Amino acid sequence: MQPLRRRMLGLIAAAPIVPIAPAVAAVAYPAVQPQTLRFPEDHGAHPAHRIEWWYLTGWLEAVGLAPFGFQLTFFQIRPGIAEANPSRFAPHHLVVAHAALARPQAGHLLHAARTARSMSGLVGASEGDCDVRLDRWRLWRQAAHFKADVDAGEFALQLAFGPTGAPLLHGEGGYSQKAPGAEHASQYVSLPQLPVRGRVRVAERALNVSGKAWFDHEWSSSLMHPDAAGWDWTGINLHDGSALMLFRMRRHDGGALWHGGTLQRADGVIQHFGPADVAWQVQREWHSPRSGVRWPVSQSVRFAGRTISLTPLMDDQELDTRSTTGAIYWEGAVRALEGGREIGRGYLELTGYDKTLRL
């Protein structure tokens, strides 16, 4: 990167996110509602909404090494301030990116985060197809593949995902309710069972890797339900070729506010789950020595007459992203067991265990 361009990006990222013009009326964000999604257009950005994210997780293998996990997430946030300001420095949108590697030999996550306000050519998310960039971090779609290029210093990812199949639409054609009330919903699309190949640089080694990934794309304008503290979510690529997503929104007292999920069988048949169809139970907690949070890193989930256990690749998969999102969360590679036998691999996400999550 040219020195001036590097300095400009540093100023963009470091500048306080405040309007330089007088405050304006609150933004009327559009609500999500049942609609027909179209691809590849809906792989792209929906900048009118309050928040949107593109999320990739998976398990990777390299010759001579134990399997390990990776996570890459790009967020686009519309803060709703200074929207009438025509300056290219005005914070019309913010882009946040998180990347992490879960390597058992390290014993903890390697992770990095970036944030900056949108600026043409440097930071932003394109409409019409997936192309999200935060300077030298980028996620984009090319033909039947998604590609990621991230250099986090301590580690780097250059990965290709696909070829992709038909998108998996959660809820009602992609309209996924998250709590009582139609306003508490998102548009939610997944691409599970994604073959992934590429290179990972870590610990001064360049590794040729392959594996399976899970892609999520979600956008919404709603805030968290006032009774919700956070959520538990899992996306599992099952070894028989099917794919399973389950979530629960938790109340402040730890009880369930809402459940949901989707099972896509290997033959393409899809089954959706509602609030009465899913139940989570903690099996084991891990106490973080850094944050003091007790994370339920091992859980069992009951759905459709089945019960699976989620067991972590390693306990310490905590991410402290208070500098970019204000949150501490646990995002970890897990194995799915049924009857004591491994039936799949994926990721488990836990939020709101330290304090109520605010979006």
BELQUIQUI-V226733 format. One record per backbone hydrogen bond with DSSP energy under -1.0 kcal/mol. CO is the residue of the C=O (numbers start at 1). NH is the residue of the N-H. E is the energy in kcal/mol with one decimal. If there is no record, write none. Layout:
BEGIN
{{CO,NH,E} {CO,NH,E}}
END
This chain:
BEGIN
{{2,6,-2.4} {3,7,-2.3} {4,8,-2.6} {5,9,-2.2} {6,10,-2.1} {7,11,-2.2} {8,12,-2.3} {9,13,-2.6} {10,14,-2.3} {11,15,-2.1} {16,18,-1.8} {27,29,-1.1} {38,42,-3.3} {40,43,-2.0} {41,44,-1.7} {46,49,-1.9} {50,78,-2.9} {51,220,-2.5} {52,76,-2.8} {53,218,-2.3} {54,74,-2.6} {55,216,-2.9} {56,72,-2.7} {57,214,-2.9} {58,70,-2.0} {59,212,-1.4} {60,68,-2.2} {61,210,-1.6} {62,65,-2.1} {68,60,-3.5} {69,102,-2.7} {70,58,-1.6} {71,100,-2.4} {72,56,-3.1} {73,98,-2.5} {74,54,-2.4} {75,96,-2.0} {76,52,-1.6} {77,94,-2.7} {82,85,-1.2} {87,90,-1.4} {90,92,-2.2} {93,118,-3.0} {94,77,-2.9} {95,116,-2.1} {96,75,-3.4} {97,114,-2.4} {98,73,-2.7} {99,112,-2.4} {100,71,-2.2} {101,110,-2.3} {102,69,-2.1} {103,106,-1.7} {103,107,-1.3} {110,101,-2.6} {112,99,-2.4} {114,97,-2.6} {116,95,-3.1} {119,122,-2.3} {119,123,-2.6} {122,135,-2.9} {123,119,-2.4} {124,133,-2.6} {126,45,-2.7} {130,141,-2.2} {131,126,-2.5} {132,139,-2.7} {133,124,-2.5} {134,137,-1.7} {137,134,-2.9} {138,149,-2.5} {139,132,-3.3} {140,147,-3.5} {142,145,-2.0} {144,164,-1.9} {145,142,-3.5} {146,161,-3.3} {147,140,-2.4} {148,159,-2.0} {149,138,-2.0} {150,157,-2.9} {152,154,-1.8} {155,152,-2.5} {156,201,-2.1} {157,150,-2.8} {158,199,-2.8} {159,148,-2.6} {160,197,-2.1} {161,146,-2.2} {168,190,-2.5} {170,174,-1.5} {171,173,-1.2} {172,175,-1.3} {174,188,-2.8} {175,172,-2.4} {176,186,-2.2} {181,184,-1.8} {183,185,-1.4} {184,178,-3.2} {186,176,-3.2} {187,219,-1.8} {188,170,-1.8} {189,217,-2.6} {190,168,-3.3} {191,215,-1.7} {194,213,-2.5} {195,162,-3.0} {196,211,-1.9} {197,160,-2.8} {198,209,-2.6} {199,158,-2.5} {200,207,-3.3} {201,156,-2.0} {202,205,-1.9} {205,202,-2.5} {207,200,-2.2} {209,198,-1.8} {210,61,-2.5} {211,196,-2.0} {212,59,-1.9} {213,194,-2.4} {214,57,-2.1} {215,191,-2.6} {216,55,-3.0} {217,189,-2.6} {218,53,-2.8} {219,187,-2.7} {220,51,-2.4} {225,228,-2.3} {229,357,-2.9} {230,250,-2.9} {231,351,-2.3} {232,248,-2.4} {233,349,-3.0} {234,246,-2.0} {235,347,-1.9} {236,244,-2.4} {237,345,-1.9} {238,241,-1.9} {242,238,-2.0} {243,264,-2.8} {244,236,-3.0} {245,262,-2.7} {246,234,-2.4} {247,260,-1.9} {248,232,-2.3} {249,257,-3.6} {249,258,-1.4} {250,229,-3.1} {251,254,-1.6} {255,251,-3.8} {258,249,-2.7} {260,247,-2.5} {261,273,-2.7} {262,245,-2.7} {263,271,-2.8} {264,243,-2.4} {265,268,-2.1} {269,265,-3.0} {271,263,-2.8} {273,261,-1.2} {274,277,-1.9} {279,302,-3.0} {281,300,-2.9} {284,298,-1.8} {286,295,-2.9} {288,292,-1.4} {293,288,-2.8} {295,286,-2.7} {295,297,-1.9} {298,283,-2.9} {298,284,-2.0} {299,310,-3.5} {300,281,-2.5} {301,308,-2.4} {302,279,-1.8} {303,306,-3.1} {306,303,-2.7} {308,301,-2.7} {309,337,-2.9} {310,299,-1.3} {311,335,-3.0} {315,317,-1.8} {317,331,-2.1} {319,329,-2.5} {321,324,-1.6} {321,325,-3.2} {321,326,-1.3} {327,321,-2.1} {329,319,-3.5} {330,350,-2.7} {332,348,-2.5} {333,313,-3.0} {334,346,-2.5} {335,311,-2.4} {336,343,-3.1} {336,344,-1.2} {337,309,-2.8} {338,341,-1.4} {341,338,-2.6} {343,239,-3.3} {344,336,-2.8} {345,237,-2.4} {346,334,-2.5} {347,235,-1.7} {348,332,-2.7} {349,233,-2.2} {350,330,-2.3}}
END
